[in-house]
């Protein structure tokens, strides 16, 4: 799977929360692992909860809208 950075946060160094696009219509989110995942219900094996800044999602949606990369059904 090829990941292309869509938007990221302005932080020092590498490993900053980022939203990536893939060759399909999927998005991949890099964030901070939530250390205590209790209360989230059952998180299936192979998945984890990550914490990302709210503004990162706002910026990603704006970039997808402006770039014409949103699927026709929204």
N, C-alpha and C positions, 0 to 999 in steps of 0.2 A: 504494500500500500504506500503510495506516494503522498506525503504530507506537505502542504504549501501553507506557510503562515498567512493568516488573514488579518488578524489584529493581535497585539500583545500589550502588556502593561509596560509602563516606563519605570523599570527598576534597574538597580545596578547589578551588573554581572549577568550570568546566564541562568536559566531555570526559572524564568518569570512566567506567570500565568499567560497562556496564549490560546487563541482559537485558530485551528488549522482547517483547511478544506482538503478533501480527498478528490480522486479522479471521478468519484460518483457524487451524489448530492449529500453525502454524509459530512458531518463536522466532527472534529476531534478536539477535546478540551484538555489542556494541561493546567493543573492547579495544585494546590497544597492538599495532601492527604488529610482527611479528617481523622484525628487520632482516636476519638471515641465515637464509634458509629452506632452506639446503642440508641434506641429511640427512633431509628430510621426504618424500622421494620427489617425484614430479611433482605440482606444484600447478597445476591447470588455469587457463587464462586466465579472468579474471573472478572468481577466488577468491584469497584470501590467508590466511595464518596469522595469528591474533591471540592475544595472551597476555592471560588474565584471571585474577584471583585465584580459587583453588579455592573459597573460601567463597562467592563469588558464585553458582556453580552449585549449591552446597548450599542457599543461601537461595532460589534460583529454584525448585528442586524442592520445597522446603518450602512456598513460596507457592502453587505450582501444586496441591499436594496439599490444602492447607487450603482453597484457593479453589474446589476441585472442578473445576479446569480441565484435569486430566489426561485424555487419551483413555481410553476403556474398555479398550483393549488395553495400557495402561500407558505 
